[in-house]
Amino acid sequence: MAEELKHVGGEKLRYCSRCGAPLVVRLIETEDRPRLMCDRGHIHYVNPVVIVGVIPERRGRILLMRRAIEPRLGTWTFPGGFMEIDETVEEAAAREAHEEVGLHVRVLDLIGLYSRPGPTPGPGIVSIVFRGTVATGRAEAGREALEVRWFKPEDIPWDDLTYETTGWALSRWLEHKRRTARR
């Protein structure tokens, strides 16, 4: 069963979250890929998770944090994390900045929308990244950060970024800065 589950993204799911019955992989008549189902007919769709981040800006620099948690402990990224069920993407970005680096940010425009399929190396993700300005607060490492640091664009630690999507978003942020500087 584990080999079949890789195709539906639920290799760790064994029991139905609605009724507790064992899950099996089945091809459903109305769908064109296998799905996890219990014998009572509950279908378990294994979907990507939504990650939201913000690149805080102040005086021509951006704030990055060095991760204090796995995955990718010790690498650099901007504040971000899982979107909660009761918030907008902008609210999630602002909340993550406050939780991770102690800043209240004003979320500005969208930098980019990125995706990575799963299940290898983990669940698929949809990553939404904004740029933002610091409204209030002093940058300090929260529970998920070893340190925080303001970087000039030329000092961004490109070889030590957390994820491929982190690099994509920072590259896009740089493009945005260059475009707006020419105006």
Buried (B, 14 or more C-beta within 10 A) or exposed (E): EEEBBEEBBBBEBEEBEEEEBEBBBBEEEEEEEBBBBBEEEBBBEBEBBBBBBBBBBBEEBBBBBBBBEEEBEEBBBBBBBEBEEEEEBBBBBBBBBBBBBBBEBBBBEBBBEBEBEBBEEEBBBBBBBBBBEBEEBEBEBBEBBBBBBBBEEEEBEEEEBBBEBBBBBBBBBBEBBEEEEEE
